[in-house]
Amino acid sequence: MKPFGNKIRLDIPSVSVGAVKTDSIAERGVIVDIGVAGERHGIKVGNVLYFKAWGVDIITHGAEKYYFIDADSSAICGYEE
């Protein structure tokens, strides 16, 4: 699934508490794709993005979950190359 407009698609590791998987998400993820409008922010595919979990949109399609965040979101805290 490709991101539209200003969206960034992330690969976010699942969070486990002991042996139990939770519905929570980690507050970091690897950028796997960037919408055309989001490219102006200087981030690149493969960068690690740090964010607050409340800013992430989760889309479920079949058995897959896709994670998106708006490139202009105040939930984004920083990134690493």
C-alpha positions in Angstrom: 0.0 0.0 0.0 1.5 3.3 -1.1 1.2 6.5 1.0 -0.9 9.3 -0.4 0.0 12.9 -0.4 1.8 14.0 2.8 1.7 10.5 4.4 4.8 8.5 5.5 4.4 4.7 5.7 6.3 3.0 8.5 7.4 -0.5 9.5 6.7 -0.5 13.3 7.8 -3.5 15.4 5.1 -5.0 17.5 5.2 -4.6 21.2 5.3 -7.6 23.6 4.8 -7.6 27.3 6.5 -10.8 28.4 5.2 -13.5 26.0 2.0 -11.6 25.2 1.7 -9.3 22.2 -0.2 -6.1 22.8 -2.1 -3.8 20.5 0.3 -1.0 21.5 2.9 0.2 19.0 6.5 1.2 19.6 7.2 5.0 19.3 9.7 4.4 16.5 9.6 2.9 13.1 11.6 2.6 9.8 10.3 4.6 6.9 9.3 2.2 4.1 7.7 4.7 1.7 6.9 8.5 1.5 4.1 10.2 -0.3 5.0 12.8 -3.0 4.1 15.8 -0.8 6.1 14.3 2.2 9.4 14.2 0.3 10.2 17.9 1.0 11.0 17.2 4.7 14.5 15.8 4.0 13.7 12.3 5.3 14.4 9.2 3.3 13.3 5.6 3.0 15.3 3.6 5.6 15.5 6.4 8.1 14.2 5.7 11.7 11.4 8.0 12.7 10.6 8.8 16.3 7.0 9.8 17.1 4.2 9.8 19.7 1.9 6.8 19.2 -1.2 8.9 19.1 -0.1 10.4 15.7 -0.1 7.1 13.8 -3.0 6.0 11.6 -3.3 2.2 11.5 -5.0 0.6 8.4 -5.9 -3.1 8.5 -6.2 -4.8 5.1 -6.7 -8.5 5.3 -4.1 -9.9 7.7 -1.8 -6.9 7.1 -1.5 -3.8 9.2 -0.2 -0.6 7.6 1.1 2.3 9.7 1.0 5.9 8.4 1.8 9.3 9.9 1.4 12.7 8.4 4.7 14.3 7.5 3.6 17.6 9.1 2.3 15.9 12.3 3.3 17.4 15.7 3.6 13.8 16.9 6.9 13.4 15.0 9.8 14.0 17.4 12.9 13.3 15.3 14.6 10.9 13.0 18.0 9.1 12.4 19.6 8.3 9.2 
